[in-house]
Amino acid sequence: MTALRRIGVDTGGTFTDCVLIDYETNDIVVAKVPSRPRAPHEAIMHGIGELAVPADAGDGAAHRVESVTHGTTIATNAVITGDFARIGFITTEGFRDVLEIGTQMRPKLYDLHQSPRAPMVARRLRAEVSERISATGEVIAPLDRDEVEAVARRLLDEQVEAIAIGCMFSFANAEHEERIQEIVEAIAPGLYVGRSSRISQEPREYPRFATAAVNAALAPRIDAYIRGLEERLAEHAPGTRLYVMQSNGGIGTAERSVGEHVHRLILSGPAAGVMGGARAAAECGFDDCITFDVGGTSADVGVVTGGRPRTGIEMELPNGVPCKLPHIEVEAIGAGGGSIAWVDLGGALNVGPQSAGADPGPACYGRSGTEPTVTDAHLLLGRLSPRGLVDGGLELDVERAREALAALAGKLGIDTDAAALGVLALLEQNMAGAIRRAAARHGDDLRDFVLVAGGGAGPLHAVSVMRSLGMAGAVIPPHPGLLSALGLLAAHLRHDRVTPLLGLTGTLSDDAIEDAFAALEGEAALALAEDGVAAEDRRFERLLDLRYLGQEYTLRVPTAAGESQAEVVARFHELHERTFGHAAPKEQTELVAARLVAIGVRAAPLIEQALPREPGAPYDRRRVTFDAASGPVEAAIYQRERLAAEQRVDGPAVIEQLDSTTLIPVGCHAVVHPSGSLVVTVSEER
């Protein structure tokens, strides 16, 4: 019998986390290795090697790894830093400057001296062709092949690495975009050429053109990265399939993660953390949670309601460019274990967003890093073991941390311990602010949510942040530092489809709506079949975009086959009331689009944690400073793997494990859930 064994690999700014799960034996093997930003493939293959799983061990197929699922920040980092490929853009005559004009919204409304944001494509690399399609899809002006060839050759002379195509109303008729693509590809075989009608089938030319440009700007690098990883895996583990986490919380095959799909990876890494957090909360019986994934560089916050991550369909990139992208909503800030503390010209303390990352790392790593970081502050206050991180595999130098923080304290005119506490207090204030923003976006009451802490640094801050926000509690998963990697293994294949469906409710027939969904389901079923998903493992979820007549934007309303428009409209009014605090049931409503979420279910049984039968006692005690008010106190130090189910750990305590450290301050206690997670709450007797 062939065992079901899968590997999840999450590449972060500081560490690359690898997890292997054998779903038949319940065995979990983990590895945590330093990331290598200049050679990410090397860190990935090193981590997989640390799992000690050869491609074909023992009795052959019974030990073979079925798949590797990867979460990556390569696209995330590219959009943050603006590290894009040099691209050209071909569009309808008269619309060359749409990418530069945008929406004319300024980031700072009252700043009279702000500089305009640079467009995704420089003006000399934007070209026009004299074609035109009407809003209903009829050809008004035909396409001239010679003109397209001339335009393409001019862009190629400019040494572009990719070309995006965006024609007016191509969502209604993609004929001209398709012909332009064919002509350009014939002239420049091997060059990435993407068309907006394949990337976004929705009205509004600016976001559609911008998304096509973003995709083209990412494609050369992402294509090379994914294909290179595939080649390395083929050498190490022949027959192992590669999947990549998408921004929507689903996974895609490697083939569907390149070319016109690369923009779907912009939130690949953060999405994995939210999926892992949602699953950990569900195992403890919590449907509503805030996921809090803190690594070495950033903190990512997601909202889960009813057991499902909250999603969006369009996001704004750091450069102000809109991107049509089904995605899990993530609030990200530059706050992590490697965040650097510094003093500005006004003498105020700041923490982040700059990070020491994996190289050189915090001062306590003993490498070339000298600037004080969050990790240095934790170490100095006794919160981290002097024996080091990763079960002693990464030694920490307390004196180097003290030196770095002493220099910071000197600038602030305070003692070293006070500086360390100030660094952590400011960082946690920033973290709490990110959580408030994520919750306020949809009017969520944080008192109804638990905080699920992931990442190597999340459990160090979770309880303090949870208390400051008045949340119901905190959940620390069994392997918090590997939350994203485990989230990868809990994800299913996913395809998103959309088609315009414009008309007043009641004037469009129910048959027209059903036909639109049937067409989308046919496309999605074919895609899932190509992915190797059996018919019985396919799931389809329908949504309709609605708005009040005269409104600009829409709300997505779930629907089902056979449901009347009146039922959908009633649910739209309820959703509008819940989202914005008001509704207008007497106003006319308008349908805008039909959306389909297609899921290819991957069998991933829950892993039963093998917990000790007898409660574990502290293996050590040491002086730990949790806050300025209580000062240094003697805390019990526990080993996470020795804690039994239902065991209670009262603060002050520190719980250590391979991939993270959990702080239980005075006035709080943790209980070990049978799933292996720690559920931390404020003690009633406090």
Secondary structure as GFF3:
##gff-version 3
##sequence-region A 1 686
A	DSSP	beta_strand	5	11	.	.	.	ID=ss1
A	DSSP	beta_strand	15	22	.	.	.	ID=ss2
A	DSSP	beta_strand	27	34	.	.	.	ID=ss3
A	DSSP	alpha_helix	40	50	.	.	.	ID=ss4
A	DSSP	three_ten_helix	60	63	.	.	.	ID=ss5
A	DSSP	beta_strand	67	71	.	.	.	ID=ss6
A	DSSP	alpha_helix	74	81	.	.	.	ID=ss7
A	DSSP	beta_strand	87	92	.	.	.	ID=ss8
A	DSSP	alpha_helix	98	101	.	.	.	ID=ss9
A	DSSP	three_ten_helix	123	125	.	.	.	ID=ss10
A	DSSP	beta_strand	126	129	.	.	.	ID=ss11
A	DSSP	beta_strand	132	133	.	.	.	ID=ss12
A	DSSP	beta_strand	139	141	.	.	.	ID=ss13
A	DSSP	alpha_helix	145	157	.	.	.	ID=ss14
A	DSSP	beta_strand	162	166	.	.	.	ID=ss15
A	DSSP	alpha_helix	175	187	.	.	.	ID=ss16
A	DSSP	beta_strand	192	195	.	.	.	ID=ss17
A	DSSP	alpha_helix	196	199	.	.	.	ID=ss18
A	DSSP	alpha_helix	205	236	.	.	.	ID=ss19
A	DSSP	beta_strand	241	245	.	.	.	ID=ss20
A	DSSP	beta_strand	251	253	.	.	.	ID=ss21
A	DSSP	three_ten_helix	254	257	.	.	.	ID=ss22
A	DSSP	three_ten_helix	259	265	.	.	.	ID=ss23
A	DSSP	alpha_helix	268	283	.	.	.	ID=ss24
A	DSSP	beta_strand	289	294	.	.	.	ID=ss25
A	DSSP	beta_strand	299	305	.	.	.	ID=ss26
A	DSSP	beta_strand	308	309	.	.	.	ID=ss27
A	DSSP	beta_strand	311	316	.	.	.	ID=ss28
A	DSSP	beta_strand	322	328	.	.	.	ID=ss29
A	DSSP	beta_strand	330	333	.	.	.	ID=ss30
A	DSSP	beta_strand	339	343	.	.	.	ID=ss31
A	DSSP	beta_strand	349	355	.	.	.	ID=ss32
A	DSSP	three_ten_helix	363	365	.	.	.	ID=ss33
A	DSSP	alpha_helix	374	380	.	.	.	ID=ss34
A	DSSP	alpha_helix	398	412	.	.	.	ID=ss35
A	DSSP	alpha_helix	416	440	.	.	.	ID=ss36
A	DSSP	three_ten_helix	446	448	.	.	.	ID=ss37
A	DSSP	beta_strand	450	454	.	.	.	ID=ss38
A	DSSP	alpha_helix	458	469	.	.	.	ID=ss39
A	DSSP	beta_strand	473	476	.	.	.	ID=ss40
A	DSSP	three_ten_helix	480	482	.	.	.	ID=ss41
A	DSSP	alpha_helix	483	490	.	.	.	ID=ss42
A	DSSP	beta_strand	493	504	.	.	.	ID=ss43
A	DSSP	alpha_helix	510	530	.	.	.	ID=ss44
A	DSSP	three_ten_helix	535	537	.	.	.	ID=ss45
A	DSSP	beta_strand	538	548	.	.	.	ID=ss46
A	DSSP	beta_strand	555	559	.	.	.	ID=ss47
A	DSSP	alpha_helix	565	580	.	.	.	ID=ss48
A	DSSP	beta_strand	589	600	.	.	.	ID=ss49
A	DSSP	beta_strand	620	625	.	.	.	ID=ss50
A	DSSP	beta_strand	632	639	.	.	.	ID=ss51
A	DSSP	three_ten_helix	640	642	.	.	.	ID=ss52
A	DSSP	beta_strand	648	650	.	.	.	ID=ss53
A	DSSP	beta_strand	653	656	.	.	.	ID=ss54
A	DSSP	beta_strand	661	664	.	.	.	ID=ss55
A	DSSP	beta_strand	668	672	.	.	.	ID=ss56
A	DSSP	beta_strand	678	682	.	.	.	ID=ss57
###
